[in-house]
Amino acid sequence: MGLAQWFEKFCGNTQVADGGTISARYKRITKRLNLDFWKTDSETTHSLYAGSYGRGTAIKGFSDLDMVFELPNATYHQYKAHAGNGPSALLQVVKNSMKGTYPTTEIGGDGQVAVVEFTDNLKFEVLPAFLNADNTSYTYPDSNDGGSWKSTNPRAEINAIRLRNAACNANLVPLCRMMRAWKREWSVAIGGLLIDTLAYQFIETWGHRDKSYLYYDFMCRDFFKYVSDQSETQNFWRAPGSGANAYGGGFQYKAKRCYNISLEAIAYETVTPKKEYSAKQKWREIFGIAFPD
């Protein structure tokens, strides 16, 4: 098995295998909320996969699935005029609705979402939201600090990732997934949106963006260098599509360490004779056991 096959198998090992469970839960939540807020039993309308799962960049073993559920505009006006903390009151109504489908499941929240936590440790974080006049972005409730209304545009982020992935021979999404494996293996303090943002920016001008798995060792090496060179005084980057703030910091040191390890791996790959076993062990040092041995 050659270099291209190593990375192809690695990328395959990181892909989320739904098996129908995620879809079934998504549909049940959507149906419940549609019944209570729209008087319809649709399992698909008014809802949207968001976050890394929606962008297609989540990896096997992820724990949080974000979804947006669109509520009627009349509901927004009702809770906007609510005496007291309208966002908190709205979130409580949404949580009570979801208990109609999951009466014995713990349903909590963090101030912006209703969280359904299942026994397999997968959490659905449901963001109740109202579609704005642009038919793309949403207004959503934030119950923290007395309550407020904020905006988000997950569709723009999804579309931006999709378009750039198509423009670079479908290499962007695998890069985002590989770097999540790195984050997990090295306990890197970097969020998924920031990984996707940096990968999106990096690959736009990367010289081999139109190549295949044979160049993935170079892609990882060059991306680690790109990440390690980010300003340590910067604390947010603009997310693709939406322009939202993707916050983070303190990840540069571990990126630099893995850049150096990737140099060692590539040196083992290119020496004569090749030391393929040693090269793979270096990649496994970076990415963990998902990388083939």
C-alpha positions in Angstrom: 0.0 0.0 0.0 1.6 3.3 -1.1 1.4 6.8 0.1 -1.8 7.7 -1.7 -3.5 4.6 -0.3 -2.4 5.4 3.2 -4.1 8.8 3.1 -7.2 7.4 1.3 -7.7 4.8 3.9 -7.1 7.3 6.7 -9.7 9.6 5.3 -12.1 6.7 5.0 -11.5 5.8 8.6 -12.5 9.3 9.7 -15.8 9.4 7.9 -19.0 9.5 9.9 -21.0 6.3 9.5 -24.6 7.2 10.3 -26.3 3.8 10.0 -29.6 5.7 10.1 -29.5 6.7 13.8 -28.6 10.3 13.2 -31.2 10.7 10.5 -33.9 9.0 12.5 -33.3 11.3 15.5 -33.2 14.4 13.4 -36.5 13.4 11.8 -38.2 12.7 15.1 -37.1 16.0 16.6 -38.2 17.9 13.4 -41.6 16.2 13.4 -42.2 16.9 17.1 -41.4 20.6 16.6 -43.3 20.9 13.4 -46.4 19.4 15.1 -46.2 21.9 18.0 -45.2 25.1 16.1 -46.4 24.5 12.5 -49.3 22.0 12.9 -47.7 19.7 10.3 -46.1 16.2 10.8 -43.3 16.8 8.3 -40.0 15.2 9.3 -37.8 17.4 7.1 -39.3 20.9 6.6 -38.1 23.9 8.7 -34.9 22.1 9.9 -31.3 22.2 8.8 -28.2 20.3 9.8 -25.6 22.9 10.9 -22.2 22.9 12.5 -19.5 20.5 11.3 -22.1 17.8 10.4 -23.9 20.3 8.2 -20.6 21.4 6.6 -19.6 17.8 6.0 -16.5 18.1 8.1 -17.4 16.1 11.2 -15.5 12.9 11.8 -16.3 9.5 13.3 -16.9 9.7 17.0 -18.0 13.3 17.1 -20.2 14.1 20.0 -22.3 17.2 19.2 -24.7 17.6 16.3 -26.0 21.0 15.6 -29.4 21.6 13.9 -31.4 24.7 13.3 -35.2 24.6 13.5 -37.1 27.5 12.0 -40.0 28.8 14.0 -42.9 31.0 12.7 -42.3 34.7 12.6 -45.4 35.2 14.8 -43.6 33.3 17.5 -40.7 35.7 17.3 -42.9 38.7 17.8 -44.6 37.0 20.7 -41.4 36.4 22.6 -39.8 39.6 21.5 -42.6 41.4 23.4 -42.4 39.0 26.3 -42.2 40.7 29.7 -38.8 39.5 31.1 -36.4 37.2 29.4 -38.2 36.3 26.2 -35.4 34.2 24.8 -35.3 32.1 28.0 -39.1 31.6 27.9 -38.9 30.6 24.2 -36.2 28.0 24.8 -38.2 26.5 27.7 -41.2 26.1 25.3 -39.0 24.4 22.7 -37.5 22.1 25.3 -41.0 21.2 26.6 -42.1 20.4 23.0 -39.1 18.0 22.5 -40.0 16.2 25.7 -43.2 15.1 23.9 -41.0 12.8 21.9 -38.2 12.1 24.4 -40.0 12.2 27.8 -37.3 10.1 29.5 -34.3 11.7 27.8 -32.4 14.5 29.5 -33.1 17.8 27.7 -31.0 20.7 28.8 -29.6 23.9 27.3 -26.7 26.3 27.4 -28.6 29.6 26.9 -29.0 29.4 23.1 -29.9 25.8 22.3 -32.1 22.9 23.5 -29.8 19.9 24.0 -31.0 16.3 23.7 -28.4 13.9 25.1 -28.7 10.3 24.1 -27.3 7.2 25.9 -24.7 6.7 23.2 -23.2 10.1 24.2 -24.3 11.9 21.0 -25.9 15.2 21.7 -28.3 17.1 19.4 -28.1 20.8 20.0 -31.2 22.3 18.6 -31.1 26.1 17.8 -34.7 27.5 17.5 -34.5 30.4 15.0 -36.4 32.7 12.7 -35.6 33.1 9.1 -34.6 36.7 8.2 -35.8 38.7 5.2 -32.7 37.6 3.2 -34.1 34.0 3.3 -30.7 32.8 4.3 -29.7 34.0 7.8 -31.5 33.5 11.1 -32.3 35.4 14.2 -32.0 33.2 17.4 -32.6 33.6 21.1 -29.8 33.9 23.6 -31.1 33.7 27.2 -27.8 34.7 28.8 -27.4 38.1 30.6 -31.1 38.9 30.7 -31.8 37.7 27.1 -31.0 39.0 23.6 -31.5 38.2 20.0 -28.5 37.3 17.7 -28.0 36.3 14.1 -26.3 33.3 12.4 -25.9 32.1 8.8 -25.0 28.4 8.7 -26.3 28.1 5.1 -23.7 30.6 3.9 -20.9 28.6 5.7 -22.2 25.3 4.3 -22.3 26.7 0.8 -18.9 28.3 1.0 -17.3 25.0 2.1 -19.1 23.1 -0.6 -18.1 25.5 -3.4 -14.4 25.6 -2.4 -14.3 21.9 -1.9 -15.6 21.5 -5.5 -13.1 24.0 -6.8 -10.1 22.2 -5.3 -10.7 18.6 -6.4 -12.7 17.7 -3.3 -9.6 18.2 -1.1 -10.9 20.7 1.4 -13.3 18.5 3.3 -10.8 15.7 3.8 -8.3 18.3 5.1 -10.9 19.5 7.6 -11.5 16.0 8.8 -7.8 15.1 9.0 -7.2 18.1 11.2 -10.1 17.1 13.5 -8.2 13.8 14.0 -5.1 15.9 14.9 -7.2 18.0 17.3 -8.5 14.9 19.0 -5.1 13.2 19.2 -3.2 16.2 20.5 -6.0 17.8 22.5 -5.6 21.0 20.5 -7.5 24.0 21.8 -9.2 24.8 18.5 -12.8 24.7 17.5 -14.3 23.0 14.5 -15.4 26.2 12.8 -11.9 27.6 13.2 -10.3 24.5 11.7 -12.7 24.8 8.7 -12.0 28.5 8.4 -8.2 28.1 8.4 -8.4 25.1 6.0 -10.7 27.2 3.7 -8.2 30.1 3.6 -5.2 27.9 3.2 -6.3 25.8 0.3 -7.4 28.7 -1.8 -3.8 29.4 -2.8 -2.1 26.0 -2.0 -0.2 25.0 -5.1 -1.4 21.4 -5.2 -5.1 22.0 -4.4 -6.1 20.2 -7.6 -4.1 17.1 -7.0 -5.1 13.8 -5.3 -4.2 11.7 -2.2 -0.6 11.4 -3.4 -0.1 15.0 -2.3 -1.8 14.7 1.1 1.4 14.4 3.0 2.5 17.8 1.5 -1.0 19.2 2.2 -0.8 18.3 5.9 2.8 19.5 6.2 2.0 22.8 4.5 -1.2 23.3 6.5 0.6 22.8 9.8 3.1 25.4 8.7 0.2 27.8 7.8 -1.5 27.3 11.1 1.7 27.6 13.1 2.4 30.9 11.4 -0.9 32.5 12.4 -0.5 35.5 14.7 -0.6 34.6 18.4 -2.2 37.9 19.2 -5.2 37.2 17.0 -8.2 35.7 18.7 -10.7 35.4 16.0 -10.9 34.7 12.2 -13.8 35.3 9.8 -15.7 32.2 9.0 -16.3 31.4 5.3 -19.6 32.5 3.8 -21.1 34.1 6.9 -18.2 36.2 8.1 -19.0 35.2 11.7 -16.2 35.3 14.2 -14.4 31.9 14.6 -12.7 32.3 18.0 -9.5 30.6 19.1 -5.9 30.9 20.1 -3.0 29.0 21.6 -2.9 26.2 18.9 0.2 27.4 17.1 2.7 25.6 19.2 1.2 22.2 18.6 0.8 22.9 14.9 4.5 23.7 14.8 5.4 20.5 16.6 3.4 18.5 14.1 4.8 20.4 11.2 8.3 19.2 12.3 7.0 15.6 12.7 5.5 15.8 9.2 8.9 16.8 7.9 10.3 13.6 9.5 7.6 11.5 8.0 8.2 12.9 4.5 12.0 12.4 4.9 11.3 8.7 5.6 9.0 8.5 2.6 11.7 10.0 0.2 14.9 8.4 1.5 16.5 5.6 -0.6 15.5 3.0 0.2 12.1 4.2 1.5 11.3 3.7 5.2 7.6 3.4 4.9 6.9 1.8 8.3 8.8 4.7 10.0 6.9 7.2 7.9 3.5 5.8 8.9 4.5 5.8 12.6 5.2 9.5 12.3 1.8 10.1 10.7 0.2 8.0 13.4 2.0 10.2 16.0 0.2 13.1 14.5 -3.2 11.6 13.7 -3.6 8.6 16.0 -4.7 5.1 15.3 -7.1 6.2 12.5 -4.0 6.4 10.3 -3.2 3.0 8.9 -0.1 1.2 10.4 
